[in-house]
Amino acid sequence: MKNNIMLALLVSAFVSVQSFAQDAPAQDANRAERRGGMASMTPEQRAERQTAQMKKELTLTAEQETTITALNLKFAQQQQKMMASGERNPEAMKQAMDARDAELKAVLTKDQFGQYEKMREEQRNRMREGRGPRNNRK
């Protein structure tokens, strides 16, 4: 009798552990949704979203908006190529971002570019906070 009870408890524990293991992909999907789904967006969608945010934060003129939309699209396509290749090359990404910033600096006014840099720094800080502590690496 005790063996049957122990067996039943063991089977129920195994089944419950397996049911919790099935939730992992849903959690990953929720994480992508919370980030705004940027990973699942096309380069055109990412560029459109970035331009809309910049338009709101920097009060762009119509001419600036057109130019910045093209710059954002160009950069988003470069990012897509880097991600698709599977290579994680932070130096290449930094070079692309620096080139984008140089082009933006030519389009934006001095005040707008200062606001843009502040906006990027705030975004970096939010990303760092979301990652949590990283001192568990060996």
N, C-alpha and C positions, 0 to 999 in steps of 0.2 A: 504494500500500500504506500509506504513511504517512497519507494522507487517511482511509482506512478506520479505522485505529487511532485517529486523533484524533476522528473522528466517534463511534466506539464509546465512547471515554472521555467525550466531551461528553454523549452520551445517558445513560450510566450515572451521571454526576454529576447531571444534571437529575433523573433518576428517584430518586436517593437523597435529594436535597434535598426533593422532593415527598413522599417517605415520611415524613420528619421533620416536615414541616408538618402532617401529619394527626394528630399527637400533642397538639396544643394543647388541644382540648376535653377530653381525658382529664386533662390537667394541671389545668385549671380545676375539673373535678369532684373531683379528689383534694384540691385546695385547700379546697373547700367541705366535704369530709368531715373534713379535719383540723380545721376550725373547729367541728366538731360539726354541720355541716349547718344552721346557724341560718338561712341565707338560704332554704332550702327548707322550713323548718318552718312550720306554721300558727301563728297567734297563740296558740291554745290549747296547742299543744305547747311553744312558747317560754315561756309563763306557767307551765306545769307544771314545766318544767325549772328555771326561775328559783326557783320555790317550793321545789322539792326541794333545790336548792343552799342556799337561805337556811335551810331547816329543818335541814339538816346543820350549817351553819356557825354559826347563831345559836341553836340549840336552842329552837325556837318551841313555844309551847303549842298545843293543838288549836284554841283560839279564835283565836289569832294566825294560825295557818296558814290557817284559813278566810278571814279578812279579807284576808290578804296574797295569797292565791290570786286573789281578786276584783280586788285592786289591780293585780297583775301582768297579769291578763287584760285589764283596762281599758287599761293602758299598752301592751301588745303590740298591741291592736287599733288604738290611736292610731298606733303606729309603722307598722303595716301600711298604714293609710290614707295616711300620709305617703310611704311607699315606693311605693305604687301610683300616686300622683299624679305621680310622676316628679320632683317638686320636691326640690331639696336645700336645705332651709332649716335651717341649724344653729341659728338662734335659736329657731325653733318647737320643734325637738327639745329644746333646752336648757330651754325653758319647761315642756315636758311632763315632763321628768325632774325638774325642780325641784318641780313640783306633786306628782309621785309621791313624792319624798323627803319633802315636807311631810306627806303622808298617812301614809307609813311611820313618820315620827317620832312621830305620834300613837298608833300601834299598838305600836311597839317600846319596850322599856325603854331607859333612857339607855345602859346598857352594850351592849345589843344593837345600838342605832343606831350607837354608836362602832365596834363590830365590823363592821357593815354598811359604814360609810364606809371602813374599812380594806380590806375585801374589794373594794370598788369601785376604790379607788386601786391595789391590786395588779393588778386586771383592766386598768385603763388602762395601767399600766406594761407588762404583757405585750403589749398591743395595739401600743404604741409600739415595743417591741423587734421585733415581727414585721414592722412596716412598713419598717424599715431607714432609712437616711439619706434625707432629702427635700431636700437642698440642690442637686439637679440641675435644679430648676425655674428657668425664666427669666422 
